[in-house]
Amino acid sequence: MASFLALDHRKASAWSLSRVFLSVAILSGLGVSLFFPGETPRHFAYLADAFVHGSFSVNNLPSTYADKVLFAGNIYLPFAPMPGLLLIPFAGIFGLAFDEYGLAILFTVVNLLCIGLLLRRLQIPSDRHRFLLALFFCGTIYLSALFVGRSWFLAHILATTLLLFAILEALSRRRAWLIGVWLGLAFLTRSPTIFSIPFFIWMLMPADGSWSQPRWVLAQAAKMSLGLVVPLLFYAYYNYARFGNALETGYAYAIVGSPVLASALKYGLFSPAHLPKNLYTLLLALPQAYPSFSAPALNFPYIYPSPWGMGLFFTTPAFVYAFAANWRERVVRAAWLAIGLVLVPLVLYYGVGWIQFGYRYALDFYPFLFILVPLGLSRHLDWKALALIILSIVINVWGAWWQLIGFRMLPVELLR
């Protein structure tokens, strides 16, 4: 009993100190992002402005912006269009004066509420919610995405919201058509999320085995298709109107900002040749020596995050608890399946990110990973787990500040 009370006291003390640390770190980071945004691209603000004027082309996009497509005399964005669609009302009122960063903050608040609901749906004890919420929002690369919150990172934040909507529906009222809507909108935000469909089909299956009847399976698939069809048709039309091909997103023609990425594209947009580099970045990549390991002596700050990304378990060591989730639970097996399937297009893709803290594409499956981690931690929230949560938070606050201002101070040659 005494040891239990001592552990509980240590948890309370650690949480009190963490709140002060996180409040200062996050509020100061958001303040810098809001009032000193630098030259962070606002692709979706320009896309929303184009939509308002009845066009899909962004011919007024600044010449310094990378990730654009020159096609038939027009400039297009290769990104999925959902963030731009959501910004239409603001673009209609404020034009290009509206900063898309506000959308990142808004949906982060929504995500905070959704994770809280998810923890309740998973029946995680309420006294552990605060630690898990802090882990997700401050102990993962989500924090660095929030600190920047524009263009590429905004898409990840919004896709997280839409996937969480779909997951919560699958774990509660289980309306297949509505799951299809949320998943279709997630696809319109980050295309790899569509590969998570088997998770939702599996979660819709009743435990009594009636799913084995082909008629029942077809009925559920048809209901989900009703929700998916409009987003999928719109994306097909959007691509056809720009490139004359419903399946062409523009990524194959994109002008990227790095010579390395331009060379990688020559192997193909998706290719097994890209698999080793993506897996290395996802699992093994570590910080770099500054200015380089070959220098006679290291200079301050001695190490810096690799701008190409770092390994999943280095940026969030607490993710190891995903492996402690009970494999016998259906939601656990379905979540692992979703992660594996979403990873397929990511690890075959020609780019690993850049410039980023961690492997930002992993955010496409983070909602499923965050089903596993709480379930694993709920059985093992001892001092070791608490230490890994705190370590994850410290690492990601460090990484978020590097993402925000640190990379701007590095010599250009280190970012190539």
N, C-alpha and C positions, 0 to 999 in steps of 0.2 A: 504493500500500500504506500509506504514511504517513497519507494523508488518511482511509483506511478505519479505521485504528487510532485516529486522533484522534476520529472520529465515534463509534466504539465506546466510547471512554473517556468522551466527553461523555454518551452514553446511560447508562453505568454511574453516573456522578456525578449526573446528573439523577434517576435512579431512587433512589439512596441518599437524596438530599434529599427526594424525593417521599414515600418511605416514612415518614420522620419526620413530615413535615407531615400526611400522611393518617392516620397512627396517632393523633396528637394530636386532629385534627379529628373523626375518626369515633368514637373511644372517648369523647371528651367529649360529643359529640352524643348517642350512645346512652345515656350516663349520665344526661344531662338528661331524655331521653325516658323512661327507666325510673323514675327517682326523683323527677322533677318534671313529671309528665305534664299538669298543668294541668287544663283542662276538655275535653280532647279526647274527642269522642264514641266510644262503644264499641257501636255498633249491633249488631254480630254477636255480642257477648257476650250481649246481651238476646235475640237471635234463637235462639241455641243453648239458652238457658235455657227459651225457649218450646217448642222442640222436645222438650226433656227432659220437659216437663210435658204433652206431647201436643197442643200448640197451634201454629198458625201466626201468631197475633196477639201483638203485643208491647205489651200494654196497660199494662205497668209502665215503659215507656220514659219517661225524664225529659222533662218538658214543654219544656225548653230545646232539645231535639234538633230539628234541621231534617231534611229528607228523610224524611218519614214520611207515611203515608196514613191518613186517617180515612174508614172505609167501613163502613156498616151497624153503627155503634156500636162498632167495634173499630179498633185501631191496627195497621197493617202496615208493613213495610219494602218499598220498591220495588226494592231491590237483589236481584240474583241470589243464591241462597241457599247456594252452596257453602262459603264461609268459615264460616257458621253451622253447617253440617253437620259440618265438620271439628272444630269446637269442642265438639260434643256430649259426648264423653268427659270433657272438662275441666269443662264446665258441670255434668255429672252428679256430679262429685266436689266441686268448689269452688263451684258456683253462680255468682252474679254477682261473686264475689270474684276470679275468674280474669281476668287482663288479656290481651286478645287480642293485645297487642303481641308477646308471646312467639312467636306464630305467624309474624309478619313476620320476626323474626330467624331462626327455624328455616328458613323457605323461602328466605331470602336466602343462607344457607349452602348449601342445595341448589342454588340458582341459580348460585352461584360454581362449584360442581363441574360443573354442566351446561355453563356457558360454556367451561370448560376442555376438556370433552369435545367440544363443538362446534368449537372451534378445531382440535382434532386431526382431527376428521372432515373439516374443510375443508382439511386439510394445510397449516395455517399454521405456519411455522418456529417451533420451540419457544422460541427466544431472544426472540420477540416476544410471547409469551403474557402476560408480566407487564404489559407496557404496555397491551395490549388489555383485560386483566381490570381494571386500574386505570381505564381509560377507561369501561368499561361501568358499573362499580359506583360510581365516584367522579367521573366526568366527564360524567355524564348526570343527568337529573332522577330517575333511580332512587334516587339518594342522598337527595334530599329526601323521596321517598316512604318510604324506610326510616326516616329520622329521625322522621317522624310515625307511620307504620306502623299506623294504626288506621282502621277502617271503609273509606272510599273508597280509601285508599292500600293497605290490606291486600289488597283485591280485585285491584288492579293487580299487586301482588307475586306473589300466588298464580296469577293468570292467566299471568304470565310463566313461572312454573315449569311449568305444564301445557302451554303452547305449546312450551317447550323440550323437554319429554318427547316430544311429538309430532314435533318437528323431528328430534330425535336418532334416533327410530325410523325416520323416513322416510329418513334418511341412512345407516342401518345395516342392520337386519334387515328393514325394510320390511313389517312385518305390518300389513295394512290394518285389521284388526279392532281392533288395539291403538291404532293412530293414531286410529281413531274414538272409542275410549274417552277418550283424553287430550283430544281436541278437544271431545268432548261435555262433559267436566268443565270445560274452559276456558269453554265457553258458559255453564255453570251458575255461572260466576264473573264473567265479563265478556262479555255477549251479543255485542258486535261481533266477537269473535274467530272466530265461526262463518263469517264471510265469507272466511276464509283457506282454506277447503276446496280451492279450485282449486290452491293450492300443493302440497298433499299428493297430489292426483290426478296432477298433472304429475310429481311426484317418483317416483310409483309406476310411471309408464310406462317400459317398457324401451326401451333405445336402438335396438333392432333394428326398431322400427316396428310391433310386434305390437299396440301400443295402438290402432292404427287399426281393428282388428277389433271390431265392436260387441259381440260375445259376451265378449271379454276385458274391455272397458270396463265392461260390466254386472256381470261377476263381481267386479271390484275395488270397484265402487260398492256392491255388495251386502255385501261383507265389511266395508267401512268403516261401512256402515249398521248392522251388527250391534253395533258398539261405540257408535254414536251413539244408538241407539234408547232405551236405558234413561234416560240423562240427559235426552233430549228429552221423553220421556213423563212423567218425574218433574216437569219444569218446567211442562209443560202441566197436570198434576194440581195442582201447587202454586198455579198461577194460578187455575184453576177453583175450587178449594176456597176461595179468598179472595174472588174477585171474580165468580164465575159465568161466567167467560170464559177459556178456555185460553190466549188470546193476550194477555190484559191483564196487564201486569206491575205496574201501579200508578203508573208514572212520570207518566202523564197527570194523575193526581189528587194528586201529591205536594205537600206543604207545604214550600216551599223557604225558605232563610234570607235571600234577597236580593230586594228589590222589583224589581230589574232582571230577574232570572230569572223572577219571577212574571209580569211584563209580556211577556217573550219567549215564554212558554208560550202566550199568546193567539194567536200566529201559527201554533201547531201544535207538537206534540211533535217532528215531523220536517217540515221545510219548506225549500224553496230560499231563503226569506227569511233563514234562519240561515247560509247559505253564506258571504257576505262576511265576517261577523264571525268565524266559525271559521277561515277561511283567513287572515285578518289575524292572528289570535292564533297560529295554527300557524306562519306564515312571517315575519311582519313586526313583531310587537309588541316594543317595547323597554322598558327601565326608565323609571320616571317621575321627574320632578323633585320634590324635597321642599322645602317642603310642596306647591308647585305651580309650574308655569312662569309663572303670572300673578302670583306673589308678588313684592314689591319686591326681595327678595334670598333666595337659597336658604339653608336651614339644614342643619346636620349631621343626617343623613349625606349630604345633598345629592342623592343618588339612591336609589331603592329599587325592588325588583322590582315590576312591576305585579301586584297580587293576582289579576287576571283571567288571567294567563299571559303568556308571552313566546315569541318565535319559536324554532323548532327549531334553526336554525343559529346563533342567538345564544347559546342555552344550551349547545350542544355544537358549537363550530366544526369539530371534527374529523369531524363527520358528512359534510362535503363529500367525503370520500374514498369515500363510497358510490357516487359517480358514476364513480370510477376502476375499479370492479369490471368485469371482462371480460364484456361483454354476450353474448358467444358461449356462455358457460357456462349450461347449463340451470338450475342452481340460482339464478343471478343473475336470469334472466328470471322465474323462478317467484317469487322473493322480491319483486321489484318489483310483480308482479301481486298478490301477497297484500297488500302495503302499500296499493296503490291501492284494492283492494276493501274492506279494513277501514276505510279512510278514508271511504268513502261514507256509512255511517250516522253517523259521527262529525261530519262537516262539515255534515250536514243536521240535527243535533240542536239543540234549543233552548238548551242551556247550553254554555258553553265551559270549565266547571270551577268555580273559585272556592272557597275561597281556595287558591292553589297557586303553586308556582314552576315556570315553564315551562307547557307545554300537556300536562297530565298524561294526557289521553286518548291521547296518542301512545304511551304505554306499551303499549297494546293491539297495536301493530305493531312495537315495539322488537325483539323476538326476530328478526324478519325483516330489519329494518334492520341488526341486528348479524351477519347473514350477509354483507351487502354491505360494511360498513365494514372488517372484517378482510381480506376479499379485495382491497379497494382499497388498504389500507395495506400489505399484504404485499409489494406491488410498489413502494411509495414510502415506506418508513419511513426517511426522512432527517431532517435537523435541522428542516426546516419542519414535517414531520408530528409530530415530537416536541414542537415548540413549541406546535402546536395541541392536542395531547393535554394538555400541562401547563396551557395556558390553559383548556381545557374543565374540568379538575379544579378550578382556582382559582375559576372562575365558579360551579360547582355546589356547592363547599364554602360559598361566600358565599350561594348561594341556599338551601342546606339549613338554614343557621343562621337565615336570614330566615324560612323556613317554620316552623322550630321555635319561635323566640322573637321574631323581629323584627316580624312582622305584629301580634303582641299589643300592641306598643308604639305602633302608629299610631293616630291619631284615627279614630273610627268612621266619620266622613264620607268618609275616603279609601278605605274598604273597601266602599262602596256603589256 
